[in-house]
Amino acid sequence: MNVKQSPLYPGYLWRLLLAAVCLAFTFSVSAGERFDHGLLWKIQPDNGAASYLFGTMHSDDPQVVNLPAPVQQAFDGATGLVVEVELDEQALMGMAGALLLSDGRSLEGLVGKALYQRTLKALAAQGMPEFMIARLKPWAAAVSLMTPPPGEGVILDLALYQQALAGGKKVRGLETVDEQMGLFDSLSEREQLSMLRDTLNNLADIERQLDDVQAAYLERDLQRLLAISKESMQGEDPLLAQRFMKKVIDDRNHRMAQRMQAHLREGRYFIAVGALHLPGKEGLLNLLSERGYRVTRVY
């Protein structure tokens, strides 16, 4: 099935996942220098065919979307693609619905007139229509401001998904939409307000950090991504940010490592997840190494 981009999709859905790359903080140092650099890794079980683990950035920038030759070769040779969540029409609709208030309340009613006007001005400058802004959950408004406005291209994750379908590859997801969106909905209204206020107060720094994130990604510098993440925690409520991002990265890493076992045993899968899920003691590379897989950098 060929999945078309929804008007909401490029800017207001995968923004949530890009936010994890921009904000996440890992509490332990990386597991040795061998996992500090590189985006494509060969995952070899004791018996059977190897698979590949690739760190993505949720961007439509051609520098990100156009795969380097070693990555394209690994993708082409795979019989299946594993992504964080399958990007079919039902999943996209579920993501879109999760951003919006569904109980009749409005964003202005939740955050107050002054904060709403600041939010409205900032999001309108990014091209978001007011009718949508008025219905956003506070966390969704904050996340939308943490990432650049949508471009005209196809985001890397969706590009991989579409290529896999066109090539007749099996496509599997590691998580459900409800699991991903539930991380944000688990924030209390007070915590969501804090997140939104802090984001508005630091828009200039966020823009700089986004540039730094892309530069580190293109250099395949996982350690630099961790450093940027740590820097981004110094906001209005750093303890809240650290607790939440532990859920977004570390806890999800353990869940994804467990769920990819069947695919790794079968072999010949290309597994694509956000790059910040790769490094660190709680990162996927170290977790898979601890499970007995041979983990080798390819690119």
C-alpha positions in Angstrom: 0.0 0.0 0.0 1.4 3.4 -0.9 0.9 5.8 2.0 0.3 9.4 1.0 1.5 12.2 3.3 -1.3 13.7 5.3 -1.3 17.5 5.6 -0.5 17.0 9.2 2.2 14.4 8.7 5.5 16.1 7.9 5.3 18.9 10.5 3.0 17.8 13.2 3.5 14.0 13.6 7.1 13.0 13.3 7.9 16.3 15.1 7.2 14.2 18.2 9.9 11.8 17.4 12.4 14.4 16.4 11.8 16.0 19.8 13.1 12.9 21.4 16.4 13.3 19.4 16.6 17.0 20.3 15.7 16.7 24.0 16.5 13.2 25.2 19.1 12.8 27.9 20.9 9.5 28.8 22.0 9.2 32.4 25.0 6.9 31.8 28.1 7.3 29.7 28.3 5.5 26.4 29.5 1.9 26.4 33.0 2.5 25.2 34.1 4.5 22.2 33.0 1.8 19.8 29.4 2.9 20.1 30.1 6.7 20.0 30.3 7.1 16.2 28.3 5.6 13.4 24.8 5.3 12.0 24.7 1.8 10.4 25.6 -1.3 12.4 25.6 -5.0 11.5 23.9 -7.1 14.1 25.1 -10.7 13.8 23.6 -13.6 15.9 25.6 -16.7 16.8 23.7 -18.6 14.1 21.8 -17.3 11.1 21.9 -14.3 8.8 22.8 -10.8 10.0 20.5 -7.8 10.2 21.3 -4.1 10.1 20.4 -1.4 12.7 20.3 2.2 11.3 19.9 5.4 13.2 17.6 7.9 11.5 16.9 11.6 11.9 13.2 12.5 11.4 13.9 15.1 8.8 13.1 15.7 5.1 16.4 17.5 4.4 17.9 15.9 1.3 21.2 15.6 3.1 19.5 13.3 5.6 17.1 11.5 3.2 19.5 10.6 0.5 21.1 7.5 1.8 24.9 7.0 1.6 25.9 4.0 -0.5 26.7 1.6 2.4 23.2 2.3 3.9 21.4 1.9 0.6 23.2 -1.3 0.0 22.2 -2.7 3.3 18.6 -1.6 2.8 18.4 -3.1 -0.7 19.7 -6.4 0.5 17.2 -6.7 3.4 14.1 -8.8 3.0 12.2 -6.8 5.6 12.1 -3.3 7.2 11.5 -2.8 11.0 10.5 0.8 12.1 9.5 2.3 15.4 5.8 2.2 14.4 4.2 1.2 11.1 3.3 4.2 9.0 0.1 3.0 7.5 -3.0 5.2 7.1 -4.5 4.0 10.4 -1.3 4.8 12.3 -1.1 8.3 10.8 -4.7 9.0 11.6 -4.1 7.8 15.2 -1.1 10.1 15.5 -3.0 13.1 14.2 -5.9 12.5 16.6 -3.5 12.1 19.5 -2.3 15.7 19.1 -5.7 17.3 19.6 -8.0 17.9 22.5 -11.0 15.7 22.2 -13.1 16.7 25.3 -14.4 20.0 24.0 -11.7 22.1 25.8 -9.4 24.5 24.0 -5.7 25.2 24.3 -6.5 28.8 25.4 -8.8 27.5 28.1 -6.0 25.3 29.5 -3.1 27.6 29.3 -4.7 31.1 29.7 -4.9 34.0 27.3 -1.4 35.3 27.7 0.4 32.0 27.1 -2.0 31.1 24.3 -1.3 34.3 22.5 2.4 33.7 22.6 1.9 30.1 21.4 -0.5 31.3 18.6 2.1 33.9 17.4 5.0 31.4 17.4 3.1 28.6 15.6 1.4 30.9 13.1 4.9 32.1 12.1 5.6 28.4 11.3 2.6 28.2 9.1 0.2 26.3 11.4 -3.4 27.5 11.0 -5.2 28.9 14.0 -8.1 26.4 13.9 -5.5 23.7 14.5 -3.5 25.6 17.2 -6.7 26.2 19.1 -7.3 22.4 19.5 -3.7 21.3 20.3 -2.8 19.7 23.5 -0.2 21.8 25.4 2.5 19.2 24.9 1.7 19.0 21.2 2.1 22.8 20.9 5.4 22.6 22.7 6.7 19.8 20.6 5.7 21.5 17.4 7.7 24.5 18.5 10.8 22.4 19.2 11.2 21.4 15.5 11.5 23.3 12.3 8.5 24.0 10.0 7.7 21.2 7.6 9.3 21.2 4.2 8.0 19.9 0.9 10.0 16.6 1.0 9.3 13.2 2.5 10.8 12.5 5.9 13.5 9.8 6.0 11.4 7.3 8.0 8.5 7.6 5.7 10.8 7.4 2.6 12.3 4.1 3.9 8.8 2.8 4.6 7.6 3.7 1.1 10.7 2.2 -0.5 10.2 -1.0 1.5 6.6 -1.3 0.3 7.5 -0.6 -3.3 10.2 -3.2 -3.2 7.9 -5.9 -1.7 9.7 -6.0 1.6 8.0 -7.1 4.8 7.4 -4.2 7.1 7.1 -4.5 10.9 6.7 -2.0 13.8 8.3 -2.2 17.2 5.7 -0.1 19.0 2.1 1.0 18.7 0.8 4.5 18.2 -0.9 4.3 21.6 2.4 3.5 23.3 4.2 6.4 21.6 1.6 9.0 22.1 0.9 7.7 25.7 4.3 9.0 26.7 3.2 12.5 26.1 -0.3 12.1 27.4 1.2 10.8 30.7 2.3 14.3 31.5 0.1 16.2 33.9 -1.5 19.5 32.8 0.9 21.3 35.1 3.9 19.5 33.5 2.5 20.2 30.0 2.2 23.9 30.8 5.8 24.0 32.2 7.0 22.3 29.0 5.1 24.8 26.8 6.3 27.9 28.7 9.9 26.7 28.8 9.8 26.1 25.0 8.5 29.6 24.3 11.1 31.1 26.5 13.9 29.3 24.7 13.0 29.4 21.0 16.3 30.9 19.9 18.3 28.3 21.7 16.1 25.5 20.3 16.8 26.7 16.7 20.5 26.6 17.4 20.3 23.2 18.9 18.4 21.9 15.9 21.2 23.0 13.6 23.7 21.3 16.0 21.7 18.1 16.0 21.7 17.9 12.2 25.4 18.7 12.0 26.2 16.0 14.5 23.9 13.5 12.7 25.6 14.1 9.4 28.9 13.6 11.0 27.6 10.4 12.6 28.7 11.7 16.0 26.5 9.9 18.5 28.5 11.2 21.4 27.8 14.8 20.3 24.1 14.0 20.0 24.2 13.0 23.7 26.0 16.2 24.6 23.4 18.3 22.9 20.7 16.4 24.6 22.3 17.0 28.0 22.6 20.7 27.2 18.9 20.9 26.3 17.8 19.7 29.8 18.8 23.0 31.4 15.3 24.5 31.3 12.6 25.6 33.6 12.2 22.1 35.1 15.2 20.0 34.3 14.2 17.2 36.6 10.9 16.8 34.8 12.7 16.8 31.5 15.1 14.1 32.6 12.4 11.9 34.0 10.3 12.2 30.9 13.1 11.7 28.5 14.2 8.6 30.4 10.8 7.2 29.4 11.2 8.4 25.8 14.6 6.9 25.3 16.0 4.5 27.9 12.7 2.7 28.8 11.8 2.4 25.1 15.2 1.1 24.3 14.6 -1.9 26.5 11.2 -2.5 25.0 12.4 -2.2 21.4 15.5 -4.4 22.1 13.1 -7.1 23.4 10.7 -6.8 20.5 13.3 -7.0 17.8 14.6 -10.4 19.0 12.3 -12.3 16.6 13.4 -10.2 13.7 17.1 -10.6 14.5 16.6 -14.4 14.8 15.0 -14.5 11.4 17.7 -12.3 10.0 18.1 -10.0 6.9 16.1 -7.2 8.4 16.9 -3.5 8.1 15.9 -1.9 11.4 15.5 1.9 11.4 15.1 3.9 14.7 15.9 7.4 15.9 19.7 7.8 16.1 19.7 8.7 19.8 18.3 5.2 20.6 21.7 3.7 19.5 24.4 4.9 22.0 24.8 4.8 25.8 24.8 2.1 28.4 21.0 1.9 27.9 21.3 2.3 24.2 20.3 -0.4 21.7 23.8 -1.1 20.5 25.0 -2.0 24.0 21.8 -3.8 24.9 22.1 -6.0 21.9 25.8 -6.6 22.6 24.9 -7.7 26.1 22.5 -10.2 24.6 25.3 -11.9 22.8 25.0 -10.3 19.3 28.1 -9.2 17.4 27.7 -5.5 16.8 29.9 -4.1 14.1 30.0 -0.5 12.7 29.5 -0.4 8.9 29.0 3.3 8.4 
